[in-house]
Amino acid sequence: MELSASTLVLNPASQPHEEPKDENGAFVFDTNLLQKQEHMPKEFVWPSKDLVNTTQEELKEPLIDLDIMNKGDEEAIASAAELVRTACLKHGFFQVINHGIDPDLIHGAYHEFDSIFNLPISKKLSGRRKPGGVSGYSGAHADRYSSKLPWKETFSFLYNHQNNSESQIVDYFNSVLGEDFQHTGWVFQKYCEAMKELSLLIMELLAISLDVDRLDYRRFFQDGNSIMRCNYYPTCNNPSLTLGTGPHTDPTSVTILHQDQVGGLQVFADNKWLAVRPRPEALVINIGDTFMALSNGRYKSCLHRALVNTYRERRSLVYFVCPREDKTVRPPDNMLSKNEPRKYPDFTWSNLFEFTQKHYRADVATLQSFIQWHCSSNSSNF
């Protein structure tokens, strides 16, 4: 049911700190109302341990020129792979330039991004994410959680690598937001197609860095079912009390992100939070839990968070690379030896995804918690 405007209006005279709710009493992330309140709603206040260390000291992550992959310069590729290996062993994070994604396509995606988040709250809620699903609109994840809410809105949708339809995302936008968003669908269709090709190139570089068959991971993800997400972080009156995204690792495999020039992304490395400098020409790459398992724990799933600020809204485009749901997640055979036993049991991406959607909120220990749950549920030994 679409919300009427009347269901979102507060009575500031009698209840100045009441939060906006829908007709079912559920919290609604309506920043037009929330930003008028003097005090931060309790749902958005994070524990002090998650808010510490907001220094702007920058992470010294490698900046990889991907053009070397297209040129086939094996010496340069080996050098880049070593930089990737060092970063992924330490914190699981690097950036890439000359990645082949048309800057006009990125700019166009941000333009369409704005058309989504500038919609009236009632229209956005009409396309809200269904319970247990991934696609659709979410305001502060209030549909799933009641505390430590992130100060952000998201709009997500799936992209099937093997779907022969050239309009799968166009069809989704038409069905959820209407024909007025057909052009938006076309732009994100092209964006996801480009991200898929880039993701396979990155998988090849990761395989080289791990000294396995350079096509192993490319083949594994060729028929994947990835997730595209638009993150919008509105301005916040009390940014010292909340977070745009709390400390977590991504349960997915590899994340490819473009952030605008506002800043706010931080990575935990050297036992402290370090800022990631926005680079308009670069894409952020971070390792997720599924790839950590595919590397037998060698590469570190990147622990990161996002800050918000009082004066500038922030936007990011995120492509989560995922395998096909029924693929068995296990390291390549030639990675394993008697000297390096298996660190994780076999599981499928659908197992881990279900865990994060129905049983566990992604945080700093998602993979370890999942493995315990998975083994106890299946009496699995490895």
N, C-alpha and C positions, 0 to 999 in steps of 0.2 A: 504494500500500500504506500502510495506517495504521501509524504507529509505535507500538510498545509502549513502556511506561515504561522498560523495562530498556535500551532502546537509547539512552536519554538520560542515564543515570546516570554520573557521573564517579567516579573513584577518587581522592578527595582526599588520601589518604595517600601514594600513590606518584607521582601526577601532579597537583599542586595547581593548575597553570595550564592544564591541558588544556581545550579548548573542547568543548561538547557537539556531537556529530555524530549523523547518522542512520545507518541500516544501510548506506547507500551511501558513507559517509564525508563527506557534505556537512555544512557548518556549520548548526547549528540555533540560532535566536535564542530561547533559553529563559532568560528573565530570572530565574526562580527559582534557576537555577544560576549564571548570570553575576554576579548581584549578591552572591553569596557569595565571589567571588574578589577578592583584594586588588588585583591588577593588571588594568589594562584589556587585554583581548585585542587583539593587534596588528591584527586585521582592522578594529577600530573607531577606531584612532588616525588622526587627520587631520593633514595638513601644517600647520605653524605659520602659513603664509600664509593658510590658510582659517580659522584660529581667532583671528586678530588682531581687536582693536577690539571688545571685548564690553561697551562702555559702554551704559548705559541711557538715554542721550540719546534723546529721542523724535522721530520723524518728524512734521512738521507737514503732514500730508496733509489735503485738503478732506473735509468731512463733508457729503454731499449728501442733501437731503431729497427723496425720490422722490415724495412725495405731490403735488408740483407737476405731475408728468406726468399723474396721474389727474385733477387739477383743470383741466388745460389752460391754466395760467397762463403765457402765452407770454413775458412779460417775465421771470418768475422762472426759466423753463426756459432762456432765453438766458443769464441770469446763471450758472446752475448749469453750463451747457455750457461756459462760459468757464473756470470753475474746473476742470472735468474736463480741458479742453484743456491748460491750464497744467500740471497734474499729470502728464498723460500724455506731454507733450513732455519733461518733466524726468525722471520716474522710473517712470511707468506704474502709479500706485497711488492709490486713493482708497477711502473708505468710504461706505456708504449707510445711511440710517435711514428709517423709515416706508416700508419696502420691501414691506409687505403679507404677509410670511411670519408666520404665527401663532406667537407665542412658545411656545405649548403643543406645536406640531408640532416645533419645534427641541428643546425639552426632551424630547419623546418619542423623537426620533431619538437623542439622547445616551443615553437609558435603554436603547434597543435596542443601541446601540453597545457599551455595557458588557457586555451579554449575549453579544456575539460575542467580545470580547477576554478575558473571564473564563473562557472555555472551556479545558479541558485542552489542552496543547500538541499532543497526539496528534490531537484532534478538529480543531483549527485546521489542522494540516498535512494532514488528509484533504481539506480544501477549498482546498489551495494553488493558486496561479496556475500555469497551464500555460505552458511555454516559448513566448515570442513573443506571448502573450496579455496581456490587461489585467485580466480578472476573476478574483477569488479572493483568498485570503490570501497575504501575503508577510511573512516575518520578516526585517527589516533588508535586504531585497533580496538576501539571501545566495544566492537561487536564480539570480541574474544576475551578481553581482560577488563578488570575493574580498578586496578591500581598500577602505579608506575607506567602510566600511559605515555607514549611518545608524542611530542608536540609536532605532529605532521599529518598530512593526508597522503593516501596512496591510491593509484589506479593501476591494476595489474591485469595481465591476460597471458594465455598460453600461446606458444608458437611451436607447432609440430614440424620438425625438420623434414619429415618424409611426406607431409601432406602435399599432394600434387596441385591442390587448388591455389591459384595465384591471388585469391581474395579471402583467405581464411580469416585474417584479422579485420578486413573490411566488413565481412559478414558479421563478425562479433560486434563491432561498433554499431552497425546498423541495428542489430537486434537489441542492444543494451541502451544506446543513447539516441537512436533514430537516424534517419537518412541525412539529417543535417551534418552528421559526423562521418559521412562516407569518405570525404577527402582526408580526414584525420586517420581513418583506417588505412587508406592507401599509403600515407606517409609512414605510418608505423609498420605496415607490411614491408615496405622497402627497407626500413631501418632494421627490422629483424632478419631479413634475408642477408643484409650486409653483415650483421652481427654473427649469424651462423657461420659464414665463410671465415670471418676473422677468428671466431672461436676455434675452428678446426686448425687454423694456422698456429694459434697459440698452443693448442694441444700438441702439435708437432714439436714446437720449441720446448715444451715441458718434457716430452719424451726424450729429446736429445739431452736435456739437462740431467735427466735421471739415468742416462745410458741404457735405455731400452730401445727396442725397435721403434724408429721414429714415427711409424704409422699406427702403432698399437692404440694410442688414445684417440687418434683421429677416427679410426674405425669404430671404436667403442661409442663415440658421441655422434657419429654420422647420422644415425636415425633417432636422435634424442627428441625430447619434448621440453623445451626450455621455457623460461618465464621472463616476460618483460614487465618492468615496473617503473612507473613515474612517481618520484617522491617530491612532495611539496612541503616545505618547512616555513610556515608563516612567521611573521615577527612576533616576539613574545615580550611581555612587560617584565617578566621575572625570569630571565634566562639562567640565573644562577641556581634556580631550584629544580629545573627540569632538563630533559634531553630531547633532541630530535629523534635520536635512535639510541637505545641503551647499549651497554657493552655486550657484544655477542660475536659469535662466529657464524658464518652463513652455512646452513646445512647442505646447500647445493654444492656443485663441483668447483666451478670457477666463476667469478663475478667480473663482468666488464662494465665499467661505470664511466660516464662522463658527468663531471660536476661543473656547475657554473662558477663564476669568479668570486663568489661571496666567501667561500671557505667555511670550514666547520667539521670536515672529516678528520678523524684522528685515529691513529694506529697505536696499539700498545707494543712497545719495543724497548729493550734495555730497562725494563721494569718501570716504565713511565709512559704517559700518553704524549704522543708526538703528532703535530699537525701535518697534514698532507697539503702541500702547496698546489693550488689550482693551476692547471696549465691548459689553456684553451685548445692547444693543438694535440693534447695527449689524452689517452684513455687509461683509467686506473684498472689494474688487474689484481684481484686477490684470490688466494686459495681458500676453498671451502672444505667442509667436513668430508664430503663424499670423495673429493680428490685426495684428501689426507689419507683416507682409507685405501684409495687406489695406488698411493705411493707407499703403502705399508707403514704409514706414520712418519716417513722421512720428511715430507714437506709439512710445514705447520699451517694449520687453518688460522687465517688472520683474525685476530681479535681487534675489533674496531668499534667506534661509536660516532655519533654526529651531534654537534652542538647547534644551538639556535642563538639568535641575537635579537636585540631590541629594534634595530634600525633597518635591517635588510632581510627580506625573504630569501630563501635558498631553494634551488631546484637541482635535481639530478635525474639522469636517465640510466636505468640499471637493467642489464641483461644477465640473468642467472642461467648459466649453462648447466643443463641437466641431461642425464642419459634417459633412454627409454625406461619406462617405469618397471618393466619386468627384467631388465638386465641385471645379472649378478655382479655385484661390486666386489672385485678381488684384484689384487695387484697382478701385473703381467708375470708369467711363470719365470721368465729369466731374471726377475728382480729378487726372487726368493732363493735362498740357499740354506744349507745346514747352519750357517753362521748367522742367518737372519730369519728367525721363525716368524710365522704370521702373528701380527699384532691384533687383528680384528677378524671375526668370523665372516663368512659370506652373508651378504644381505642384498636386498634389492632397493632401488631408489624409492619405490612405492612404500617399502617398510619404513624407511627413515622419514619420508614425507608425512605419512600417516601419524608417526610418533610426534612430529613437530606441530601438526595441525590439531590433534585430538588429545594428546597426553602430556605435552611438555612445551614450555615457552623457551624458544631459542635463547641461549645465554652463553657464558664462557665455557660451559662443560656439556654442550649438547651431545657430541658424539660419544663421550664416555657414558653419559646417562642412557643414551639410546642402546649402546652395546649391552649394558647391564639389563635393561628392559627386554631387549631382543633375546638374550641368552636365557633369561628366566622364563620368557614366554614360550620359547621353543625348545627348552632343555638342550640348548646347543653347546657342543664342545668343539674346541679347535686347538 
